[in-house]
Amino acid sequence: MSLHVDPMSRRRFLGWGGAGAAAVLLGTGALGGTAAHAYTLRKSGLFSLGIASGDPSPDGFVLWTRLAPDPLAPDGKAGMPDRRIKVEYEVARDERFTKVVRRGAAVATPDLGHSVHPEISGLAPGREYYYRFRAAGEISPVGRTRTLPAAGSLPRELNFGIASCQAWQDGYFTAFDHMADEDFDLIVHLGDYIYEYEITNNNRRGVTVPPQFGTETFGLDRYRLQYSLYKSEQPLQRAHAQVPFIHTLDDHEVVNDWAADTVIAGRNPNPDPAEFAARKAAAFQAFYENLPLRRAQLPAGPNIRLHRRIAYGRLAEFTMIDTRGHRDIQACSYGDGTGRSNSCDERFDAARTILGEQQRRWLLKGLARSRARWQILGNQVPMAQTDWDPSERTDVWLDPWDGYAADRNKVLAAAQKGGARNLVVISGDRHQNYAADLKENFDDPDSPTVGAEFVGTSVTSGGDGADIDDLGRLFLSANPHLKFFNAQRGYIRVNLDRERWRSDFRVLPYVTRPGAPVSTRATYVVEDRRPGVQEG
């Protein structure tokens, strides 16, 4: 079986032109008066990587596409010339584009991988919109997106999905087909959108892979190529075209278990700080180029700002944080190479941080000031303790919040004392489903519960998985605050209203072949002003 990238269908614009176009923009900002010209490409399929929208607001959203007539070209340029290309866009109230509300153009430049990120504003809150692009005479598919409710309003409900961890080599992205059918208001992606590893013919899909994927990702061309492979997946394209996404990243968008400016000698291949800074710069640029992110997330070399707030009226507020870019290196030489604590007292050091001082102050101030009914913390790695030892000893992984206990205690204490209403943490990374209580003191099962956490499993990472395994049974016996465990693939479907949060753990029986059905394995709820999770 050979790898094949299906070309996107071309669509005919209805009534293109007529209304005055907005200023021509670069992928990130104003062109400054320099005219951009269309370039007639010899290959078709410019929109082979799809279209997307993201980071919605009450009056708009950011749109995205990346021109790629040859997405798997070994040089990472996706078949594009070293020229700027004008990309026009339209936003309408209807799918036939008889009620166009915005027209404009952006410029796709080689410096940003021929991606564009036009930011649309001035629209009506709480409404559905449709959008499309045109470049070099070719028309994109039509996408659907939504604005958020008006600031200060109290919507009746919110429906959203949670996804993370989609290793291409581990299986098919069928979960995104099901997510596209859920009619979500938005999808939160918590990281590991790509994996940096080489991809060979020894993959769980059983397909032949072009040789350019047989090396690990280090430089910009290789990161671009990895995104092209992942984004060529039709289920992922379909979900992006149907629903606005909110994105953050975890470790594999760069390299496994990275920490701020540091990688672990002997565990990762970039112990030299200068080499790692260059690798981060390439990884962050490719991340930006391939996702619907705003100008505020445009990286500056090896730095990127990912923490931000997105309010869904007064019903809910998403606080997206970055637990990779500002953290201290993992404690105790990362468990002497095991990744676990091995009686590591350093993890309790009050000076050690997973957030960084500036981001922590920003987070705590926001939790104290927000008047949203549901405080949603978009977080990469599990916050609740996951102890491997059912005895009185404690043995935990040092990469997630367990390795940074002081920062965890500060966040949970501030949420409790500052009056943050209904703290719910959503996390990824682990390739397992959890529903857990967040405790004031995890060493005391009788200590107050101050919040809830839902950890979502992977889309594909880890292969087909299992309903319950030995590790799950161990975790449930050693962690009384952990109420649910599952190790199948899938996503979380969330419905919340003014009185209750409902998480449905949606799972697939397999991912190593396409077309898997989806079912709800379990449902857990959180009631307004009652911290912790309950079986639904």
N, C-alpha and C positions, 0 to 999 in steps of 0.2 A: 504494500500500500504506500503510495507516494503522497507527500504533502502537497496540497493544492489550495490556493487562495482564490476564493470565489470573487469575481468582480462585482462591484456594486451596480445595481440597475440604474440607468439614467432616467431622469424625470424631466418632463417638459414644464418650464415655467409658464404660469398663467398671468398675463398682464405685467410682465417684468418691465420696469421703466415707468415713466409717467410721473410718479411722485418725485419730489426733489430728493436727491441722495444726500446722505450725511457726508461729513468730511472723510476723505480717504485716510485710513489709519494703518500704522504698522501693526504687527501682531500684538504689540504691547502699548503703543502710544501714537501720538500725532506724527505724520510724515514730514511736517515742517515745510509744506509747499512744493516739495519735489514730486513731479508727476510720476506715477507708476504706470507701466505699460503691460498689457497682456502679452503673453508669449505663447505662440502656437506650438504646443507640444506634439511630438510625433506619436506618443503612446496615449492610449485612453485609460480610463479608470483612475482619474485623479483622486477620487474620494474613496479609495480602496480601504482606508482605515476608519471610515465612518465619520459621524458627526456627533456632537455632544453639547450639553449645557450643564452649568454648574453654579455653585455658590449663589443660589437665588436670594433675592431681597424683595421687599414689598413693591418695588417699582421696576424690577428688572432681573437680570442674570447675565452671566458670561456665556458666550457661544464659543464653540471650538471646532476646528477641523485642521487636518494636516495633509497637504497635497502629496500623493505618493503613488504614481503610476506603476512603479516597480518596487513594492514595499520591502521585498527581501533581497534587494541588491546588496552585494557583499560590502560595498563601501559605506553603507549606512545612509546614503543620500536619497534612497527610495526612488531613484530614476529621475530626479529633478535636476534641471540645469542650474548653474551658478548665477542665477538672475532672480530679481524680485518679480513676483507675480501678483497681479491685482485679483482680489477675491471679493466678490460682491455678496451681500446677504440681504435677506428679507425676513421680517417678522410679521405675522398676521394673526387675526383672531380666528381664522377658519383654515381648514386643511386645503381648501381650493385656492386660498390666497386672494379671495375677492374683497377682503377687508384688511389690507396691509396697513400696519401702524408704524413700521420702521423700515427704512432702506438705507443702506450705506455700503461702504467698502473698506477693506483692510488690505494690507500688503504682506504677503507671505515672503519672508526673506530667507536666504540660505543660512544666515547666522542663527536663526531659530528653527532650523529644520523645515522651513516652509510651512510652519504652523501659524494660525491666527487665533486671537482671543478677543474679539470685539465685546465690549461691555455695554449692554443695553440698559437704558434707564428711562424714566418718565412714563412707564406703563402703569396700568391699573392694578391695584393689589388683589391677590386672591383669585387670579384668573388663569385659564389655560391659553397658551399661545403655540403657534406653529412657526417653524423657521426652515430656511434652506440657503444653500450657497450656490454661487456660479463662478467658475474660473476657466479661462481659455475656451469658452464656448461649451463647457460641460456643466451639467446641473447635478447637484447632490440629491440624495434622498431627502424626504421631508422629516423633520424632527418635531417632537412635541415637548413642551416644557411648561412650567408654571411659575408665577410670581407668588411670594409669600403673603399671608394676610397683613393688613395694615398694622403699623405699629400702634400699640395701645388697645387693639381689639382683643377679644377673648373668643377665639374660634371654638367650635363645638368639638372638633376632634382633629387628630393628625395621624396619618398612616405613613410609615416609612420602613425601609429595609436596611439591614446591616450586613455587610459583606467584608471579607478579607481573605488573604492568603490563596492565591490562584497560581500555583506552579503549573506551567503549561505541560511539562513532561510527565506530570502525575495524573492527568486525566482531562476530560472534556468539560467545557464551561457551561454545561446544561443548566446549572442553577440560575444563570442569568436569563435564560429563556423563561423560566418560571417567575423570576422577579419582574420581568417585563410584563407579565400577565397579571400582576397583583394590583395594578392601578395605584401604585404608591405616589404620595406627594413628593417624595425625594428618597434617595438612597445615600447612606453614609458608608464610605469605603475607608476602612481603618488600617490599610497598609498591606504591604507585600503584594502590590499590584503586579510586579514582576519579580522573578528571582534571578540573581546575578550568575547562577551556575551555568556551566556549559551544558548544551543539549545535544545528545548523541542519539543514534538509532536504538540504543538500549533504553527506551522510554516506555512508560506504562500504556501509552496509546498504541504502541506497536506500529508506528509509522516511520518512514524514511525521512530524515531531516537533512537539509542542505548542509554542506560541510562548514559554511561560515559560522554556524552556531556551535561548533565543537570546541570553542575556547571560552573561558570565563570572561565576563564583562569587566573592562577596565576603562577604556577610552570612550569618548563621546560617540564615535561611529558605531562602536559595539553596543553601547546602551541604546542608541536609536534603533539598531537592528533588533534588539531584544523586544523593545516596545512594539515594533512593527509586527513581529511574529504574534505576540499576545493580542494586539488590537485587530489582527486579521480574523479573529474568531467572531463568527456571526452572532452567537448568543450575546456576547459582550457588546458588540455594536448595537444590537437591537435594544438592550437595556439602556445604553447611553442615549439612543435616539428617542426613547419613550419617557425618560425620567431624569430630572436634574440630579447630579451627584454632588456630594460634599466630600472632598478628599483630604486625607493626610497620608504620610508615609511611615513605614516602620524601618526594619533593618535591611531587608533584601533588595530594596530599591537601590541600595549602595553595596553593602556587604554584610554577611551574617554577623549579628551581635555587635555592630559598631557602637561606639560611645563617644559623642562629641568630636573632638579632634584626635581621638585615640583609637587604635585597633590593638588587638592583643597579639603580641609576638608569639609565634608558635601555634596560634589558633587561626589567625587571618594572615593573608599574604602581603599586607602593606604596613609593616611596622614603622617605616620611615614617615615622619609627619608631613614632609613636603609632598611625597608621593601620594599620601592619603588625601591631602588637601586637593590635589589635582583630580584624584578619582572622585571625591565628593562633588567638586565643581561640575564634572562631566555628568555624574548621576543626577544631580539636582536640575541641570539644564534639560536633560532628556525627560525627566519627570514633568517639568513645566511644559515642555514642547508637546507632550502627548496627552495632556489632561485639561479639562475646562477650569483653569485657575485664573484668578484675577491678577492685575498688575502688582498688587501688594505681595503676591507670592513669587514674583519673578526673582530668581536667585541672584546674588552678587558673589560670584566665585563659589567658594565652599560654604556659603551662608545662605540660609533661606528662612523666611518667617512663615511658620505654619499655624501658630496659635492665633485664633480669631473667634469671634462670637457671631452667631446667626440666630436671630430671634424669630420665632413663629408666633407673632403677636405676643400676648401675655400668657398664652397657654404653655409654651415651652421655649427654652433657650438652649441651643447647642453651643457648648464651649469646647472648641477643638484645641487640644494641647499637643505638644511635641515632647515625647519622652526619650528621644534619641539625641537630638542636636545640642543639648545643654547639660547632659548628665555627666557625673563623674564616672570614671572607668569602674567596671564591676568589682565588687569587693573581693578581698582575699585571693588575689591572682585568679579570680573567677573559679573558686572552689578547686584550686590545684588542677585545673583542666577538666574537672567533671561538670562544671556549671552549677553545682549545688553547694550548700553552705558548709557542711563538714564542721559544725560548731564554730562558724565564723562570726565573731563578735563585731567585726568591722561594719557589718551591715546595719548596726544600731547607731553608728557614729552620727551625732546630730549635725555635723558639718557636711555630711555627704548628701548629694542631691540627685534626683532623677529629672528635675524640672529646670534647675538653675534658679538663682535667687530672683532675677528680674521676672521670669515667667511665673514663678510661684507667687510673687506679690501681685502680678496682674491677675492671676487666677483667683486668689483669695479676695481681692478687692471686688472683682466681678461677682463672685458668689454672694458677697455681703450686700451688694447694691441691687442685684437683680430682683425683680418682683414677679418673675415668671413662676407659674404654678409647678412646672417640672423643670428641674435643673439637670440637663443631660451633658455628661462629661464624655466627649469623644476621645478615647484613650487607646493607645496601641497595645499595651501589655497588661495582663491581669493585675488588678489592684488587691483583690482578696487573697489572703494567705492560702497557699497550696502546699501543705506539709506532706512529705513522703513517709513520715514515721508515725505510725499509730500509737506509739508509746508516749511517755511524758517528754521525750526528746523532740526537738524540732529540726527538720531537715528540709530546706527549701531551695528552689532555684534562686540564683543571685541576679539574673538579668531583669526580671520584672520588679514590681514594687516591693516584693519581699526582700530584695537586696538593698532597699533604700527606705528602711522602716521609719526613719525620722520624718522624711518628706511625706510619707503616707499618713503618719499620725497628725502632722500639721494640717494637711488638707482635710482630713475627716473631722478633726477637732474644730477647725474654722467653719466647716459646713454646719456642724451641729450648733456651735455657740453663736454663729453669726445669723442663724435663723434661715439658712437656705432651705427652701421648701422642696421636699421630695427629690433628694439627690439620687440620680440613677447614673451609674457608670456603665458605658458600653465599651467593650474591649475585643481585640482580636488576638493574633499571634499564635495561639496555642493549638489550633487545629482540633479543638474540642469545644463542646457546648457546656456551659455552666450557668446555673442560676444560684446566686450566693448572696448572703447577708454581709454587709460591710460593718465590722465591729469596731467599737472604740478601742478594744484591746483583744487581739486575736488569741492571746495566751489565756484568756479567761472567757469560756463559753457563755458565762452569765453576764458579761459586760453589755452595755447598751448597744443595740443595733442602730447605726446612724445613717444607713443608706442601703442601696441595692446595687448589684452588679450582674450584668448579662454579658457573658463571654460567648462570642459567636465562633462556630467552627470554620474550617476552611472551605473555599469553593472546590478546590481539588487537592490541595497539598496533603500528602500522606496516602494518596490512593483511595481505595474504596472505603476503608474504615470499618468500624463495627459499632453496634449499638452500645455495648459495654465491654470493657476489656479489663485486664488485671490492674492496670494503672487506675482506671476509673473506680474499681472496687476499693483500691487502697485509698484513694483520695476521699471517697465518701466515708470511709471508716476513720480517717485521720483528721478530717476537717468538718466538725459538726455544723459550721456555718454554710457549708456547701450542700445545697438542697437537690441539685440535679447535675448529672453528668451524662454525656453522650459523645461518641467519637465517630459519628458518620459525617459525611460531607453535606453542605447546604448553606443556609442563611437564616437570619432571624427576621420575622415579620412582626412589626410593632403597631399596635393601635392604642392610642391614648386619648382620653377625654378629660373633662374637668375633675372627675372623681377616681379614675382608675387607669393604670398602665397594664397592657396585656402584651406579653411576648410569646409568640408561637415559634417553636424551634422546628423549622422546616428542613427535612432531611431527604436525601436521595439514597437509594439502595446501592448504587454503583456510579462511578465516574470514568472507569477505564474503557467504557464504550459509550457512545452517544445515546441520547433519547431516554434517559432515566425518568421515571415518574417522580413526583414529589408528594410528601405527606407530612402531616404535623405529628411529630414524635411526642411533644409535651407542650403544655401551656403553663406559664407562671405569671402572676399578677403582682402589682404593687398598688396599694390603696392610698389615696390622698391622705397625707399627714400620718401614715402608718409605715415607718421605715421597714425595709426588708421585703423578702419575696414570699409568696404563698402559692401553692399549687392551684391552678385555675380550673 
